[in-house]
Amino acid sequence: MRARLEASFRAALEATDPYALTRAHLPREPPALILCVGKAAVPMARAAADAYPDVSGLVVTREGYGGRAGQLDVRESAHPLPDERSQAAAEEALERVGSLREDDLLLVLVSGGGSALQSAPWGVSLEDKRAANQALLRSGAAIGEINAVRKHLSRTKGGQLAAATPARVLALVLSDVPGDDLAGVASGPTVPDPTSFADALAVLDRYALDLAPARAHLERGAHGELPETPKPGDPRLARVENRLIGGGWHLLEAAAGFWRADGDGDAPAVATLSDRFGGEARELARFHAGLVQSIRAHQAPFRPPVVLLSGGEASVTVRGDGLGGRNQEFLLWLAHHLGDDGVWAIACDSDGIDGTTDAAGAVIRPDTLARAGTAGIDTLRSLERNDAHHVFAELDDLVRTGPTRNNLNDYRAIVVSD
């Protein structure tokens, strides 16, 4: 079963190849400039470079995710926290798009991860912005809350990149956010920003984050001393088209096709629950465990055997000193909530990197807790320390793909047998 779970993940990734998704949506009109940013930037850029071999451009992706993209210039920078390369890439992007004319077409290819990879601090230093990002990521804040802050500490996010050019803009977006809100992918460099300085301040208050330099800048904006990010209806974005070309639902549909075609007989039914799950990994695991228990006890809302598929993006409020990743934490909590009545399940980040670990995610088995006990592992203590990674490493249940150069959010599959 482990092999089938991992095969379903890899099949879903293959079916949602960023090169093919991008190639299918390229315009007939050659652009004057190609700008690509995100974890899937290189395969997306290759599609554009193959279609427009005489057009120059800039590609910004995560360190280790690079590679050749035809005639386009490829830069690597840091994730999840920006570094000097991220700032240099953002400055270069602003310079290039600012040199275009009104009758030019700017092609922007966007995928998740761009918030850190291309970062031009506004009102704070790079170190202050890194500190704000790190605090937000550890706070358990939802991605929309995190982006509200990041957009107001940046000169490119929240539609500001598109506002910085007089050219027409076509943005093709691969979504890694629940619900495919394009304003949230890479913090929406070409998308109007519905949030305000006041909203960003409220996020800092909600999670009791001090961050004095960031707070001082946001307070200036909230008092009307700084210009807001472009809002819906802003005339500067009237010449911008943002187009979704792939998201978490596409990943789940591809996985569903794999399971339906598998034909082994162990999983004749597939239920795709949602691509929009969020919240704490612990509570998301509790929900999935309750669903598994209902299916087993009442054959409702689905009759077993059934494969439950879900996506989205969980969050983790980091309180310990361990090494986790939201998918690994989800799985270990799922095993904990189910106890001795465990399941086969997989949870992985489609970009191949779960949190700050070297694994895409992990697999649990019906006997995961028993095996951990035999190995002398206190799983509850590990969860309290946010240390799921070392549990799965000890049990040899990590899933390692390396960088997939894709980014369509998380993939979860739970096999509920009869």
Summary of the structure (lengths in Angstrom):
residues: 418
radius of gyration: 21.7
end to end distance: 14.8
largest distance: 68.2
contacts: 1587
relative contact order: 0.13
helix: 42%
strand: 18%
